[in-house]
Amino acid sequence: MNSIQNRINAFVKLGTFLSQFSQNKIEKAAGIDHNDLFFEGFKHQMKIAQEKNSWFTKDNILFAIQSWSAALTKNNLEAWTSKNEFPIKTPKTIAIVMAGNIPLVGFHDFLSVLISGHSVLIKQSSNDRHLLPFLAKYIEYIEESFKGNITFTEQKLENFDAVIATGSDNTARYFEYYFKNKPNIIRKSRNSVAVITGKETEEDLQKLADDVFTYFGLGCRSVSKLYVPKDYDFNNFFNGMFVKKDVISNAKYANNYDYNKAVYLMSLFDLLENGFLMIKEDASYASPIATIFYEYYDNEIDLKIKLHQDKEKIQCIVAKDFIENEVAFGATQHPKLEDYADGVNTLEFLSKLS
C-alpha cells in the first residue's frame, strides 16, 4: 500500500468532501474531487440511514459527519500518526466488528486500520450500514492503493490476522472466546459520568445537556450518571437541561420516556422529572433512554477512589477541576483522534502487527 503521506492526504480529501454536510446547511462546493459522482449519492445514503434507523435523525447524522470533517485535517492526522512508527512490511487483514449505536461509530477503527497501512474487513451492525460503505468508495476513488484493501461482509468473518470488536458485555464474552487465537482489541459496554460539585455555572450545566442528549444519550461518551453532593438542588441541573426540551418531539425518544416513566411509577421508585428527562437514584452506570441515574457523595477523595476502581466501566468523566483526564462540560462528543475508546491505543496495536 502507498506511503503514509498519501494515505493521510486521502483522508484529508475525505474531510473536505464531508465539510459540505453540516448541521447549518448542506451545500455543494466547488473544487472537491469526484464531487459530481458522490455528492448527491451521499445525500441519498443519509436519507436511507434515517429511514432505516429512527435514532439516526438528520441532525445526529450531520453532527457525526461534521465532527469527522473537523477531525480529518492535515495537521490533526499528521500529529496523530507521528506518535507511532509503521514499519509494515506485510500488510495484515484486520477484521472490525462495528457497533451501530450512533452514526459512523466505527469510523475511527476504519481510519486507524487504513492509515496504518493494513487492509480492512468490516462487519457492520444492521443499525448503521449505509454511510461507511459509501465513504469507503469515495476514498478508493481518491487513493487507488485502497482499492482491494477495503471489504465489507455480512457473512462469518474469515481470513483475517487480527480483530477489533465492539459490543455489549455479553457479546464481548463471545468475542473473547471466538477471537482468542488472534491479536485483538475487544471493547465492552462503557458509560460516561459527570461529577457535580454545586459550583457549576448555568452555562456549564447547559453544556452538560449536550453531553447528556447528543445522539439521544446512546453513545458510550454520553453522560448517563451524575455524582452530586449531599443536599444538591436539582433545580439547577434541570434548568441547564431545559435547552434540550425539544428532544421530546422525537417520537421514539418520547415513547421511551413514557414507557420508562410508567415502569418506574408502577415500581414506586422515587423520581424527579421535567417532562422530557427523569433522574433516579441508582448505583448503576447504564441508565435507560430519557433517564439519568445519580448518586450522592460525601467526600471527594472517596469519590475519586471509586471512579478509579470502576475505570473499566467508564469512558469519560465530565467535571471541572476535579480529577485528572477529566473532560470539560460539553466536550464529550468532540473527541480528538487520540481519544481512544476504552483507553486502548489502536494505532499502537496496529503498528506492532507488521
Secondary structure, DSSP 8 states (H G I E B T S, - for coil): ---HHHHHHHHHHHHHHHTTB-SS-B---TT-TTHHHHHHHHHHHHHHHHHH-TTS-HHHHHHHHHHHHHH--HHHHHHHHTTS----SS--EEEEE---SSTTTTHHHHHHHHHTT-EEEEE--TTS-SHHHHHHHHHHHH-GGGTTSEEE-SS---S-SEEEEE--HHHHHHHHHHTTTS-EEEE---EEEEE--S---HHHHHHHHHHHHGGGG-STTSEEEEEEETT--HHHHHHHHGGGGGGGGSHHHHHHHHHHHHHHHHTT---EE-SS-EEEE-S-S---TTEEEEEEES-HHHHHHHHHHTGGGEEEEE-SSSSTT-B-TT-TTS--TT--GGG--HHHHHHTT-
